[in-house]
């Protein structure tokens, strides 16, 4: 099934980048809670006076956004100086060729999305970093922990141990219109808190920069706001200061801004960060179909009456689409209430759902409109959410096994140890690092999965009992 679905998505990724301009993910190489997910607010709409165009005022957006954007600084293991001989971001050549190994540093941007310190950035900003530091707009600096990353969308979630922080609110990126004003905020070339303005030039762009990832999702917002290396992971907001995207790439043959930049839509960002926080990994749902964009050649070959929609070239046997009744030759015109006219647009809409979620597809079949409700499946064909067994980020903690020796010393037969306690419900309840949970609501727990199942399915009050390594027993109660 996995092989089939990988093949199904492969057709979305086959394309070349023409002309003299190359599309690249940029990163700065000058030196080489639950509150996180708010209800989406509508995209800000500029009122247009009669007889003329409105003059955009970016001051509100800048005042709200700049305090919520951080400077992300990363340190990496030593590498040979000639390691990136063909690195397109090495603006000054490679004067250190053949020199001894030395520590590498890089920098980018991030956006605070909750008042208790959760920060979203690009995966390429923090990938393989040994140390991550975050500098706030007020000049305070903190060491950040990597909660999780999703290379297929180039997103990562960080956490700093701080509260009462300014944060950006998500908008519904579906409401964003081509021609609408936007503001980009980040730290290009280590120039902190830089704001640049532009308009939305296009939506649903697939620029083929994540083709080396498994099941990549590319449906970028294209803007002409000036974005440069160091802006990676920074905010793209509307005139109301609400987050519409996370800046990720530029179209350039120099590595610097030459006209266009690309941002990951806020609706995808919200889905990915929520999953990383709750499950430790992204829960991705699949229809199990092969897609093709419709052009005149395809329309003539398949006798299609319209160039609108997305053509289904094949259906994976045993997949969610096949189970719902989708057939090869169908043309998808809407996902829910959202019209789709390219594979990347359809991919963006499905990408915000997970296994077990039900999605309504409207298709054109030989000129007749049909509606199907599809229960999405993961890449193995399962409709069940799979949690990262090593983390329970919703509770702000990591869990580990209790050794047989420790069980014997403490006189217990079961338990799950809290090994890395961060901000979250457990810490707020007074639990300390090293606490061994032996039972939840009088039910014994043996593995992290047992704990995860309770937290996932329980609502209301909960009672946790256990013991500390010094033998002190304790009980904690709190609400979910």
Secondary structure, DSSP 8 states (H G I E B T S, - for coil): -HHHHHHHHHGGG-----SS--EEE--B-TT--GGGS---B--------TTS------HHHHHHHGGGEEEEEEEEEEE-TTTTTT-TT-TT--TTTT---EEEEEEEEEEE-STTSEEEE-HHHHTT-SEEEEE-TTS-EEE-EEEEEETTTTEEEEE-S--S-----BB-GGG--TT-EEEEEE-GGG-TTEEEEEEEEEEEE---S-TTSTT----EEEE-S---TT-TT-EEE-TT--EEEEEEEEE-SSSS-SSEEEEEEHHHHHHHHHHHHHHSS----B--EEEEE--HHHHHHTT-S-S-SEEEEEE-TTSHHHHHT--TT-EEEEETTEE--SHHHHHHHHTT--TT-EEEEEEEETTEEEEEEEE-B-TTS--S----TTEEGGGTEEEEE--HHHHHHHT-S--EEEEEE-SSHHHHTT--TT-EEEEETTEE--SHHHHHHHHHH--SEEEEEEE-TTS-EEEEEEE-
